[in-house]
Amino acid sequence: MESGGSSSLGLSKKGKKTERNRRAWTPAEEKVLIGLMKELVANRWKTKNGFKPGYLLKLEAGMMKSLLGTDIRASPHITSRITIWKRFHGSLQTMLNNNSGIGFNA
């Protein structure tokens, strides 16, 4: 499976050149991750305050099992994807709740 990532050079806070790797997720990879997260919820890995410790390792193992040859790791790949989903979901929730004219016609 292709990694879909690309490299670029950036500057660190101290002005030194560092290499940053960026990974592009495929829709199939996202679908597998969502399925694995749903499975964790069904198996009571989700609590009131979030997931139990060790859930990222379970997700990583599930990704490796489902997508042979994948280079996805718990940190930084899965944590980054979850953070992006939370940010996107929060933005949508804010827009829908603030009477901004965005909504669904019934």
N, C-alpha and C positions, 0 to 999 in steps of 0.2 A: 504494500500500500504506500502511496506517496505521502511524504510528510506535509507537503503543501506549505512549508515554511520558507522564509527568505531571510537573508542577513543584511544588515546595514550597519554602518559605523555611526556612532553617536558620541556625544561628549558627556562625561560624567560631571558631577558637581564640582570636582577639582580641576576640570578642564582637560583631563586625560581622555584619549580616544579609547572607547570600549566597543566591543562587538555586541550588538543586541540581536537576538533571534526572535522572530515573530512567527507564530504558528497559525495557519489558517485552518479552521475546523471545517470538515465536510458535513453536509446534511446527514449523511449516514452515521458519522461519529456522534453528532449531537443527538440523533434519535436513540442510539445505543445508550448514551449517558443519561438521557431522560428516562429511558426504560429501567436502567439500573437504579436510578434514584427512586422511582416509583416502587421498585422491588424492595429497596431498603425501608421505605415507609410502610409497605405491607408487612414486612418482617419486624416491625416495631423498633427500627433503628432511629426513628424520628421521635424527639421528645418535644415538650412544650417550648423549650428554649433553643431548639435546633437539633442537629444530628448528634448522636453519641460519638465519643472519641473513637477514632479508628475507621470512620466511615470513608475517608478518602482512600485509605489502603484497600478497602473492599471495592470501591469504585474503580481504582486502578487495576486490581486483579480481574474484575469483571470486563473491563475494556480490553485487557490483554487476551482474555479468553474468547471474547466475542469478535475482536478484530485482530486476527493474527498478524504479527509483524508491526504492530502500531508502536509509535514512539511517545505516546501520551503518558504523562506521569502525573501523580497526584499534585505535586508542587513543581512547577508553577502552572501547568496546563489546566487541570481540573478546577483548582481554586480560582484561577483567572476567569474561566468560563462562567463559573457560578456567580462571581462578583459582577460580571458584565450583565448576566441575566437579571440579577437583583436590581442593578442600576436602571436597566431598560424597563423592568416591570414597575419600579417605583415611579419612573417618569410617566408611564402610561396611566398608572393609578391616579397620580396627581392631576393629569389633564382631564381624566374622566370625572373626577370628583369635584373639580373647581368650576363647574358650569361654564367651561370655556367655549361652549358651542360644539364641542366634539361629543358625539354620542351616537346611539343607534336608534333608528326609527323602527318602531314596533308596528 
